[in-house]
Amino acid sequence: MEETNESISTVLDDKVFGVQKELYILTENVTNLVEMKWIGQGVIATYMAHLHEIISQRDELDTFAFIDPAATYKCERPGFHPYLVDRLKEGKADRIFCMPYNPGEHWILTIIWEDEIYILDPLPKPVNYQSWENIVINAVKAFNAETGRVNKVPKVKLLPVSNDMCG
C-alpha cells in the first residue's frame, strides 16, 4: 500500500484520557481498519473518544473512564505509573477503567474495577502477560496506598474472549 501521509487531526480534551491529547489518524490507519489489518493506538484512541462521547451523553462518566492507549504503549517508561495512579484517583471508587494494551501482535483490554484487574484477550489460548500484570498491579497498589484504601494485592483474572461472544 502506498503511504499518503494525509491525516485527520483532532484535539481531545482532558476528560477523555485525563490529559489533553492531539490525535492524528492517517489515511493508512483507516484503510488498515477497513481491511482488518494491524491497527495502531491512534485508531484505538479514536474509538475510545467516541465511546467517551456516548458515555457523556448518557451521563455515565462517573461509571467509566479510559486510559490512553499511547501511554500503555510506553508502559515501562517512568511516566506511565504516575499517570495511571493519577487517573485511578479520578471519580468514584467503583469506577470502571478501560485500558487497551498491545503486548506485540494484538490488542488486549485491561479493565480495572475496584481491586480487581480483568484482562480480556481475543486469542483462543491464554497467554501470560506477567510483565504487564505486574505494572498494573503495582499501580493499583500505589493508588490504594495513596488513597488510604485497603492495601491488598489486586487479583488478576484472565478472560479469554470466545468466538461465541464475537457473533
N, C-alpha and C positions, 0 to 999 in steps of 0.2 A: 504494500500500500504506500502510496506517495504521501509524504507529510506535507501539510499545508501551512502549519503554524498559525492558522486562523483560530481565534478563540472568542469565547463569550466570557465576560468578566462580571462579577457582582461582588458587592461588599455585604458580608453577613455581620449583623450587629452582635454584640457580646452575649445576647440572650440565647443564641443557638449553641455555642460551644464554650461559653464562659470568657471568651476573648474575641475581640473584633478580628475578622479574617477577610482578606480579599481572595476570592476564589476564581480560578481560570479553568474553563473547560475547553479543550481543544476539539476541533472537528474530528480528529482521530479518536478521541475519547468516546464521542457519541457513536461513531462508526463501530468501534470495538464492542460497545454495549449492545448495539443492534445485532451485530454478528455473533454475539455470545462468546467473545474472546476475553482475554485478560483485561480487567478494568482497574484503574488506579484509585487513589484516595480522593481525587477530585470528584469523580462520579459518585462515590460513596457519600462524600460530604454534601453534594448537591441533593441527593436523595434524602439525607438526614435533615437538611434545611427545609425540604418540602414537608417531611413528617413533622418538623417543629412548627411549621405554619399551620398544619392541620390540628395539631395538639393545642396550639394557641387559640384557634377558632373554637375549639371545644372546651376551652377554659380548663385544661388539664396540665398546665405547666408545673403545678406543684407535684404532679404524679410522675412525670417522665422528664429525663434530661439526657443530653447527648455529649459524648466525649469526642473531640476532634480526631478523625482518623489520621490526619497528618501528624498529630502528637504521638499516636500509638506506633506510627512508623519509626519514630525515633525514641522508642520507649526505654532504651538502655542508656540514653544520654541523661545527664543530671537534671535537666529542666522538666522531664516528664513526671517524676514522682511528686514534686510540689504542685504541679498543675493538676494532677489527679486528686491529690488531697484537698486542694482548694475547691475544686469542682464538687467533690463529695460534701463539702461544708454548705453548699448552696441548697436552699429548700428544706423541706421537712425530712425527718429521719427515715421515713419509709419510702422515699423517692426511688424510682427505678432508673438506673443509669445504663444506657446502651452504649457499648464501646466496641467498634469494629477493630479488628486486628488482622494483619496479613502475616502469617508466620513464614511465608515463602511463595507458595504456588496458588494459594486460595485464601479467601476471606473467611474468618470465623467471627461470631458475635459473642462478646462477653457482656453479661448482664450482672450488675452489682445491685443487690436488693437486700437492704438491711445488712446482716452479717453473712450473707451467702453470695457466692460467686458462681454463676452458671456460664458454661461455655457451650455454645451451640455450633456444631461443626457439620458442614454439609458432606464430608467424606463418609463413605459407608463403614469404614473401620476406624475405631477410636485411635487417636494419635496423642502422644504425651507432649504437652506443651509446658513442661516443668519450668523453664526459664520465665515464660510469660506469666504462669500461675504465681511464681514467687514474686515477681514485680507487682502484680495486682494485690496479692496477699499483704505484702509489706506496706503498700499504700493504704489499704483498708485498716491495717493495724495502726499505722501512724495517725490516720483520721480518728480512729477510736480513742487513741491516747490523747490527742489534742482536744477532743471534744468531751472527754470525760465519760465516754461510753464504756461498756464492759470491755475489758481488754482480753478478748479471746481471739484465737486464730480463726479467721473465717473459713467456712467449708467451701470446697470447690466441687462442683458437680458437672461432669461432662455429659452433655445431652446431644447425642448424635441425631441428626435430622434424617428421618426415614423418608423413603420415596413416597410413602402414603401421605406425608404432611405436605409434599410439594405438588400434589394434584394428581 
